[in-house]
Amino acid sequence: MRTRATVAAAVGALAFSALRMPAAHAADSAATSGTPYTMDVSFSNFKVAKSVKVGTSAVVAVPVSYTLTHGSGVDITADDFYTEPFLYRGTFGDDSTPQLFGEDLATCTATSSTTATCKGAIDIHPADGDLLNSQAGVWKAGADAIAFNGQDPASDSLDYGKVGYKEQGGLGSTSVLRLAKLIVNAGPEPVTKGRTVTSTGKLTRADWQSHTYKGFAKQPVKLQFRKAGTSTYTTIKTVYSDAYGNVKATGTATYDGYWRLSFAGTTTTASVSATGDYVDVK
């Protein structure tokens, strides 16, 4: 599971690892002193896509924005003030909860003396093992902020008593879905009017652990037809994929047009429609 790679680079791995420890242990790590105080900031108006489709290799950048509200004593323009969004699946605050972060920190633009609009991205790297198949579904959103108040984050004598930190969960949610693929081949071509058109294909979905696409078994798939010169597909029937994800459906040839297969998706897998295959009717 990927962790705060960018923040660790920006503020020092020691700093964030200590801040993530229980307060009783933070002061005991390295030659530091004190414990972080709760910074006077809060987060709201978190905006993120309703769903995110993730395949087996391509990095997916999920843009987000949120409002940061802070007290008059917090300088969000300081070089050592940082904030970032994140996603988590499970219980907020539990150290075993999977989390996803961005490669870059969020950037904030002040909208008043105590509020700012922050924009950033959460980067998902499926090829690097960011996700398990069991983690597909709803992820919750959160954000954090840290201020070192003039101290060197990488210092061996960092005074944590002067470091402000705030983390907040439950700001929103998104569905992180396994990307699906669906192909179709319709025939014969051409076909005599009134005869049978057979459409065959295969439904697969991303396996985040093997980094391959595997057949999605026993799923409802719609056979659809679009008459040449029109723009709307009509559902002819619904069939089910077999144990290997293979799909086969038949229809009657009436007009020239496009045949396709369409899958509506599930709570863990994205919807997908095959590109229509044109069949000429004689």
Phi, psi and omega in degrees: 000127181289143179238198187290067183297314184288316180297320179300320180291326184282321186246358179100126182301322181299317184299307184288326178296323178290321180294334180276349178280158171303149184305325183295335183261341185300318184288343183272351183274124180057196183268062180247175179214160176075176176230148182299147175261158179283114183288147183279070175222157174214164185232145180202178175053043182285127181238129180210156180302150180297325179212158182227127180262126183235126179269217185255343185222318185294136176289134180250118178262121182256106181289141178220161172216155179201163178261131176251123177249133186220159177285167182295340181272002181256122180259099183283352179269355181294148180294338181253027171253130183226147173215152182205151173267163175203163173244149177216151180236113183127214184268125179296134179093349178277123183298340180271357182289127177299139180224150177232133182233175178265165176278342179233155177286159176287153174249137185241140177240122182296134175248348173198186181290344183229006179226155178208150173262124183248139179231141180198194179214148173252123186257128181250124183246086183296328181290341181263009177083026179296332188230146169255153179303324182291348182265004176292141181131209186281127172245143178265160184247148177211179178208157177219168178209149179218142178228125180267353172051052174089357180268155175280116183301333183266004183294141177283350180240038181296132177266101183292342177295343179258003181260127177261141181213142177212134179227138183218131179250184177067030183272344183172191179201161174209155177263120176266111190248148174286126181294136179247153176231146181213127179242161179212147172223118183250143180188176009283166179227123350288175180229147178283138180304134180092348179274176184272135171255126180253126179249123178240152180191190179212135177256121177231163176216158183294131171258108186289347183263326176264350181060039176225171174258128182239151180302137180258107189277149169055045179248142179290128179231133181268135169270125184233154181226140175233118179295139178305135180089358177244175184238000186245133176271141176245134180284128180268315180196170175240131177236179181236143176291151180275192185296344181249005181090000180289146182229138177218129180213149181238153176213172181262133179284117180237317181226159168299142178168192188248133176250138178213165173249145183220134181242128187281347181090171177226186179290348181240348186229136184289153175287158180199146174232137178288156173291131183300140179255121185282134176233126179273128180257127181259000000 
